[in-house]
Amino acid sequence: METLEFVIYPDGRVQEKVTGVVGASCAEVTAKIEAKLGRVVSQQQTSEYFAQEVVVQDATVANKNTFSDW
């Protein structure tokens, strides 16, 4: 589940936290919001940012056993 959390401080600073988004695609999720909020002062990536999406591949192997008539 993707979650965006915003903390707005009395001085106007906004802290944004994204969870549930794997890889650098979180930048795509937040780009329009950050453009409306103003200048980004700093960013700190989480372990989810550096994770890679796991792609499951299904491989079926046909095994033919043949026996000789020796």
C-alpha positions in Angstrom: 0.0 0.0 0.0 1.4 3.4 -1.0 1.3 6.0 1.7 2.2 9.7 1.6 2.6 11.4 4.9 3.1 15.2 5.4 4.1 17.1 8.5 3.6 20.8 8.3 5.6 22.8 10.9 4.6 26.2 12.3 7.4 27.9 10.4 6.0 26.6 7.1 8.4 23.7 6.5 6.8 20.5 5.1 8.2 17.1 5.8 7.1 14.4 3.3 7.5 10.7 3.9 6.7 8.1 1.2 6.2 4.4 2.1 5.1 1.4 0.1 6.8 2.6 -3.2 9.7 0.5 -4.3 12.6 2.1 -6.2 13.0 5.6 -7.5 9.4 5.7 -8.7 8.5 7.6 -5.5 9.9 10.7 -7.2 7.3 10.4 -9.9 4.6 10.0 -7.3 5.6 13.1 -5.4 6.8 15.4 -8.2 3.6 17.4 -8.8 3.0 17.8 -5.0 6.5 19.0 -4.4 6.2 21.5 -7.3 3.1 23.0 -5.6 4.7 23.1 -2.2 7.8 25.0 -3.2 11.6 24.5 -3.1 12.9 21.1 -1.9 15.6 21.8 0.7 16.8 18.2 1.3 15.9 14.6 0.6 16.7 11.4 2.4 16.1 8.1 0.6 14.9 5.1 2.6 15.8 1.5 2.1 12.7 1.2 -0.1 14.2 3.6 -2.6 17.2 1.4 -3.1 15.2 -1.8 -3.3 14.4 -3.4 -6.6 11.1 -4.8 -7.6 11.1 -8.6 -7.8 9.9 -10.0 -11.1 8.7 -13.6 -10.8 9.3 -15.7 -13.9 7.6 -19.0 -14.5 9.8 -21.5 -16.3 8.5 -24.9 -17.3 11.1 -27.5 -18.1 10.1 -30.6 -20.1 12.2 -33.6 -19.0 12.4 -36.5 -21.4 14.1 -39.6 -20.3 15.1 -42.0 -23.0 16.5 -45.4 -22.4 18.6 -47.4 -24.9 18.0 -51.1 -25.6 21.5 -52.3 -24.8 
